[in-house]
């Protein structure tokens, strides 16, 4: 479904078509869930926030002017919902389970050795920890680029900053990840 299709569906939904909005929900639900799961680890909270995001979008749809792509607008609503959730969570509450950010369940091949499986899991865990250790703006920009495949302009629109700032945040995030992962990749373990 193209952006032109989104424009048509948004117009139909704004005119009162529930089916058109349902199509938008079907198209973007998994992407919104992935976005939210990077900030909120409890699957029940992710589901609640996803529902909250689409409910807020439905209520605000009459005010949507189409100045940005629908999914950019929707992602901004989801990011705000996740931010409110984090603010409501008491500092001593854990994020949820220990599921990773990038690689949640590395699947070894049938011919993988126990050492290779362990190394793969350690690398996945190290990557998740390194991503979690990034500044919020760097982590968000990096994940929107690398996981969601958004362009620098789309990320800039989502994060309400110039594309050059997005490039800088992603560059700094990649540099920080490389520095953090270098000892693990060279076999030196974590420091």
C-alpha positions as CSV (number, residue, x, y, z in Angstrom):
1,X,0.0,0.0,0.0
2,X,1.6,3.3,-1.1
3,X,1.5,6.7,0.5
4,X,-1.1,7.7,-2.0
5,X,-3.3,4.8,-0.7
6,X,-2.7,6.2,2.8
7,X,-3.9,9.6,1.7
8,X,-7.0,8.1,0.3
9,X,-7.7,6.0,3.4
10,X,-7.1,8.9,5.7
11,X,-9.6,11.1,3.7
12,X,-12.1,8.3,3.8
13,X,-11.6,7.8,7.5
14,X,-11.9,11.5,8.1
15,X,-15.2,11.4,6.2
16,X,-16.4,8.7,8.7
17,X,-15.3,5.4,7.2
18,X,-14.4,3.0,10.0
19,X,-13.3,0.4,7.4
20,X,-10.7,2.9,6.0
21,X,-9.3,3.5,9.5
22,X,-9.3,-0.3,10.2
23,X,-7.1,-0.7,7.0
24,X,-4.6,1.9,8.4
25,X,-4.6,0.0,11.7
26,X,-3.9,-3.3,9.9
27,X,-1.1,-1.7,7.9
28,X,0.7,-0.1,10.7
29,X,-0.1,-2.1,13.9
30,X,3.0,-4.3,13.8
31,X,5.3,-1.3,13.0
32,X,3.8,0.6,16.0
33,X,4.2,-2.5,18.2
34,X,7.9,-2.8,17.2
35,X,8.5,0.9,17.9
36,X,6.8,0.7,21.3
37,X,8.6,-2.6,22.3
38,X,11.9,-0.7,22.1
39,X,10.9,1.6,24.9
40,X,8.5,-0.7,26.8
41,X,9.5,-4.3,27.3
42,X,6.3,-5.7,28.9
43,X,4.2,-7.2,26.0
44,X,1.0,-6.3,27.9
45,X,2.1,-2.7,28.2
46,X,3.1,-2.7,24.5
47,X,-0.4,-4.0,23.5
48,X,-2.1,-1.4,25.7
49,X,0.1,1.5,24.3
50,X,-0.5,0.3,20.8
51,X,-4.3,0.4,21.4
52,X,-3.9,3.8,23.1
53,X,-1.9,5.1,20.1
54,X,-4.6,4.1,17.6
55,X,-7.4,5.4,19.8
56,X,-5.6,8.8,20.1
57,X,-5.0,8.8,16.3
58,X,-8.6,8.0,15.6
59,X,-9.7,10.9,17.9
60,X,-7.2,13.3,16.4
61,X,-7.8,12.2,12.8
62,X,-10.2,15.1,12.0
63,X,-7.3,17.5,12.8
64,X,-4.7,15.6,10.7
65,X,-3.8,18.0,7.9
66,X,-1.5,15.7,5.9
67,X,1.6,17.9,6.3
68,X,3.5,14.8,7.0
69,X,2.9,11.2,6.0
70,X,0.3,9.4,8.0
71,X,2.8,6.9,9.5
72,X,5.1,9.7,10.6
73,X,2.2,11.4,12.4
74,X,1.2,8.0,13.9
75,X,4.7,7.2,15.0
76,X,4.9,10.6,16.8
77,X,1.7,9.7,18.7
78,X,3.2,6.3,19.6
79,X,6.5,7.9,20.8
80,X,4.6,10.3,22.9
81,X,2.5,7.5,24.4
82,X,5.7,5.6,25.3
83,X,7.2,8.7,26.8
84,X,4.1,9.2,29.0
85,X,4.3,5.5,30.0
86,X,7.9,5.8,31.0
87,X,7.1,9.0,33.0
88,X,4.3,7.2,34.9
89,X,6.5,4.2,35.7
90,X,8.2,4.5,39.1
91,X,12.0,4.5,38.9
92,X,12.3,1.3,40.8
93,X,10.0,-0.6,38.4
94,X,11.9,-2.8,35.9
95,X,11.3,-2.4,32.2
96,X,9.8,-5.8,32.0
97,X,11.4,-9.0,30.8
98,X,14.9,-9.2,29.6
99,X,14.0,-9.4,26.0
100,X,16.5,-7.7,23.7
101,X,16.2,-4.7,21.5
102,X,17.8,-5.8,18.2
103,X,18.1,-9.6,18.5
104,X,15.6,-11.1,20.9
105,X,16.0,-14.7,20.1
106,X,19.0,-15.6,18.0
107,X,18.2,-18.9,16.2
108,X,21.2,-21.1,15.8
109,X,21.6,-23.3,12.7
110,X,21.5,-27.0,13.1
111,X,25.2,-27.3,12.6
112,X,26.2,-24.6,15.0
113,X,28.6,-25.6,17.8
114,X,27.7,-24.9,21.4
115,X,30.6,-22.3,21.4
116,X,29.1,-20.5,18.3
117,X,25.6,-20.5,19.9
118,X,27.0,-19.0,23.1
119,X,29.0,-16.4,21.2
120,X,26.0,-15.5,19.2
121,X,23.9,-15.1,22.3
122,X,26.6,-13.0,24.0
123,X,26.9,-10.8,21.0
124,X,23.1,-10.3,20.8
125,X,23.0,-9.5,24.5
126,X,26.0,-7.2,24.2
127,X,24.3,-5.4,21.3
128,X,21.1,-5.0,23.2
129,X,22.9,-3.6,26.2
130,X,25.0,-1.2,24.1
131,X,21.8,0.1,22.3
132,X,20.1,0.5,25.7
133,X,23.1,2.5,26.9
134,X,22.7,5.1,24.1
135,X,21.2,8.5,24.7
136,X,17.5,8.4,24.0
137,X,17.7,10.6,20.9
138,X,20.6,8.6,19.5
139,X,18.8,5.2,20.2
140,X,15.5,6.4,18.7
141,X,17.2,7.7,15.5
142,X,19.3,4.6,15.1
143,X,16.5,2.2,15.5
144,X,14.2,4.2,13.2
145,X,16.9,4.0,10.6
146,X,18.3,0.5,11.0
147,X,15.2,-1.4,12.2
148,X,12.3,0.5,10.5
149,X,14.3,1.5,7.5
150,X,13.1,5.1,7.5
151,X,14.9,7.8,5.5
152,X,16.8,10.6,7.3
153,X,14.1,13.0,6.2
154,X,11.3,10.8,7.7
155,X,13.3,10.4,10.9
156,X,13.8,14.2,11.0
157,X,10.1,14.7,10.6
158,X,9.4,12.2,13.4
159,X,11.9,13.6,15.8
160,X,11.1,17.2,14.9
161,X,14.7,18.1,14.0
162,X,16.8,18.8,10.9
163,X,18.0,15.8,8.8
164,X,21.6,16.9,9.6
165,X,20.9,16.4,13.3
166,X,19.5,13.0,12.5
167,X,22.7,12.1,10.6
168,X,24.8,13.3,13.5
169,X,22.8,11.3,16.1
170,X,23.0,8.2,14.0
171,X,26.8,8.7,13.5
172,X,27.4,9.2,17.2
173,X,25.2,6.1,18.0
174,X,27.1,3.9,15.6
175,X,30.5,5.2,17.0
176,X,29.3,4.5,20.5
177,X,28.1,1.0,19.6
178,X,31.4,0.2,17.8
179,X,33.4,1.3,20.8
180,X,31.3,-0.8,23.1
181,X,31.2,-3.9,20.9
182,X,34.9,-3.8,19.9
183,X,36.1,-5.7,23.0
184,X,33.4,-8.3,22.6
185,X,34.1,-8.9,18.9
186,X,37.8,-9.2,19.5
187,X,37.2,-11.8,22.2
188,X,38.1,-9.6,25.1
189,X,34.7,-9.7,26.8
190,X,33.0,-6.7,28.4
191,X,34.8,-4.1,30.4
